[in-house]
Amino acid sequence: MSLLYTVDPLTSTFGGVVTGGFSIDDAADADDELIEKIRADIHKYRFLLFRKQKDLTGERQVAFSQRLGSIESTFYKHPKSPHKDIFRVSNEESVGCTQVGRSGWHVDGTFLQMPFRYQTMYFPKASSTGFTELVPLKELFEQQNAERQDRWNRAWFVSDNGRIVHPLVYKHPTTGYTTMIFHCGRPFCACWVMDYSPDTRPSEDQILPPSELQNEITQSIQESRSRNLVYTMKWEEGDFGILDNLALAHYAVPGTQDPASEVGLRILHRTTIEGESIPRKSRKS
């Protein structure tokens, strides 16, 4: 397979499909120039899809992921995971972890001071209903009215452990574009704080329950479907995706849990690349 590639747009807003017979396996040993090109394309397109990467081993997926940055593994290791740094997900409990990504729209690693920079997603097996929905955060924010933008700009997300606080809206550390960080799954958010200051204990009227903004964000994503902002990724066996985790939110649809006996076995091997910056608020966010 080739290490040369071109990228065709996946949607009119974001995403790219890599063409040219590109091999992730071979790219794990490629020169730094190619890896820098891939990184640049991740930030340009926010989601890169590499088709026909069949028989990619866990070891080689990890080797490629390490070229993008240090791997940070914070998840349960399923007994059938092919590598200690691979999170194995499935629609069959005996095969991989189930119900993953189902609690709500989210960015991965909201519980970390420096959320994951990228994630890779490889599908050794793909079911007929195991889709992932993606939404670009820059455009999601820009499509809100001025009142909602102001409200979101003032809001801070508090992680479930209560120790990590992130601005809901901030600037992407690489591109400088407006982006967001949140988790709309109820267990993953302790509360929201309006006009948060690290030097001042928030008053009661500054604190909002998790559902208030979680529901608002979820509804805004639902509304954005009419503007074709949400993309449903219908995975095929051998697909390999790379997400700019700081630029997109994602959600695993209910069909990801449909039984293998009806829709086929779904297996996802995921790696997460550690973040390099703390989300920070700027006056122009």
N, C-alpha and C positions, 0 to 999 in steps of 0.2 A: 504493500500500500504506500501511498505518497505522503510526504510531509508538506507539499505545496497545497494551498487551498484558496478558494474564493468563498465569499459569503453572499448568499441571496437573502433578501429581507423575508422575515417570517410574517410580519404584519406591517402596516403603514406607520406604526408608532415605535415598535421595539422588536427585538428578537432577530436572530439570523440563523440560517441553515447553512452549515459548512458543506461545500461540495468539493469534488476532486479526489475522492477515494482516500481521504485523510485517515491516518491511523493514530489513535490515542496511545496504543501500545508502543509504537515507534517514537512518538513524541516525548515519552518519558525520558528518552536518552538524547533528545535533540539539543542543538546548541542554544545558547541564551537568547540569540536574536529571534528565533522562532517563538520561544516562550514569551518574550516581550511583546511580540506581535499578537499572540493569543490574549495576553493580559489587556492590551490596548483594545482588542476587539470585544472582550468581555465588557469593558466600560462603554464602548461605543454602542453596542447592541443590547447590553444588559442581560441577554440570555443567548447562549450559543448552543445549537443543536447539531450533534455529530451523529449521523445515521450509520447503521451497519457496522457497529463495533462489537461483533459477536465474539464470544469466547474470551472476553477481556477478564483476566484473573484479578483477584483481589489484590495481589501483590503489585501488579502493574498499574491498577487504578490508584493505589496509594503512592506508587513511585511517581506517576504523573502529577497527582495532587500536590506532592511535596515540591514540585517545580514551581507551583503557583504560590507557595508559602508554607509556613509551618502548620501541620495538622493539629487541630484541637478537638479531642474526642471527649465529649461530656455525657455520653449516652450509655444505655444498657447494652451489653454485649450479648447478642443472641447466640446460643450454642452453635448455630449453623453459619454464623458470620465467617467469611473466608479470611478475615484479617482483623486484628484487634482494633484497628482504626476505621473499620467500616461498620456503619450502622445498617443492619439488614432489616428490611421492612417487607411485609407480605400481607396477603389476604387470608393466609392460613397460619394460625398461631404456632404450629409445630415447625413451620418453615422460616418465619421471621416475625418481628414485632408488628402487632396490629393496631388499628385506630390511630395511627401516626398522622399528625397534621389535620385532624378532623375537628378540632375544637373551635376553630375560627381562623379568619384571615390573619396572617402574621409574617413577621420577619424573624428569621432564626437567630437565637442567641440573645434575646432581649434581657436575659438574666445575667449577662456578662457585662462588665464595665466597657469592654471593647467587643461589640458583637461581631460574629463571623463576617469575614470579608467576602468569601465565595463559598459556594457549595457545589460539589459534583454529584450527579445523579446518573447511575448506570442501571439499565434494565436488562438483566439476563433473561427475564420472562416478563411479558406484558399481557395483562388481561384486556378483555374487550370493553370494560367500563372503568378501568383504573386511571382516571384522568387527573391532571393537576391544573388548577386555574392560576393564572398569573395576571398581575395588574401593575403597571408602571406608576411609581409613587410621585414623580415630578408632575406628570399630567393629571393624576388624581387630585393633587392639591390645587393645581392651577385651574381646574374646572369647578372649584367650589366658589360660592359667592363671597363677597368681601367680608360679610359678618362671620361666616363659618371659617374663613381663612384666619381672621383675627382670633377667633376662639381657639383654633388649633395651634396658632403661633404662641398662644399663652399657656398651653397645656403641657404638662410633663407626665411621662409614664413612669409609674413605680412598679418594679418587678415583684413577683410573688413573694420573694424573700424579704422585701421591704428595704433592702440595702442598696439596690441599684436604681438610680433615677436618670431617665433620659428625656431630653426635649422631644416632644412629638414631632416637631418640624425642625430641621436643621439643614446644613449644607453637606452634600456628599464630599468626603475627604479627598477624593481623587478628581472628580469632574467639576466640583463646585456647584452643581445643580441642586436645587431644592429637593429634599427627600424627606422621608418620615420613618419613624421606628415605633412599632406597636405590636401587641398581641391581643387579638380579639377573643381568644379562648379564656373563659372565665377563670380557670385556676392559675393563669399565668400573669395576672395583673392584680396587685394589692389595692391600688386606687390611682386616681389622677390628682395632680396638684396644679392649681392655676397660679401663674405668676410666681413660680418656685424660685427661692433664693437659697443657696447652700449655707448661707450664714444666718438664716432666720428660720425658726421653727414655724411651719405653716399654721395658720389659724383654721378653725373648723370650717369656716365658710369658703376656704380655699380648696378644700378636699372634696373630690367627687367620687362616688362609688364607681367601681370598674365598668358596670354595664352602661353608664350614661354615655361615655364616649365610644366604648366598644360598639354599642348599637348604632351610634351616629356614623362611625367609620364604615361599619358593615353595610348600612343603608346607602351610604354614598357610593360604595363600590357597586352595590346592586343597581343603583341609578346609572352608573357609568356604562353598564352593559348596552344601554340604548345608544351610546356613542362609540360602541365597538372598542372600548378600552380594555375590557377583560378578554384574555385569550385562553381558550381551553386546549391544553396540550394533551393530545391523544397519543400516548406513547406506543412505540412498536418495539418488538424484541430487538435488542442490540443498540437501542438508542442510548446516547451519552449526552447529558446536558450539563452546562455550566451556568450557574446563576450568579449575577452580581447581587449578593444578598442584601446590600445596602441600598439598592435601587428598585427592587421589586418586592411586592408582597405575594404570598402564594397560599393556596388552600387545596387540600385533598378532598375531592368530591365524595359523596356517599358511596358511589360505585366502586371506590377503592376497596371497600369491605365486602363486596359481593362474593359469594362462595366460589372457590375455584372449580367446583363441580359444575357450575352454571356458566361462568364467564372465562374460565382458564386461570392458571396460576399467575399471580403477580409477585415479582421479586424486584425490589429496589435495593441497590447498594449505594449508600451515601457517604461522602466524606465532607468535612467542614474545615475550612481554612481560617485560622485564627485572625482576629481583627488586629489592626495596627494603629487605630486611633479611637479616642473617646468621642462620642457624639457631643458636639458643643454648639451652644446657641450663639448666633450672631445677630446683631441688630437688624440685619437685612434678610434674615431667614423668613 
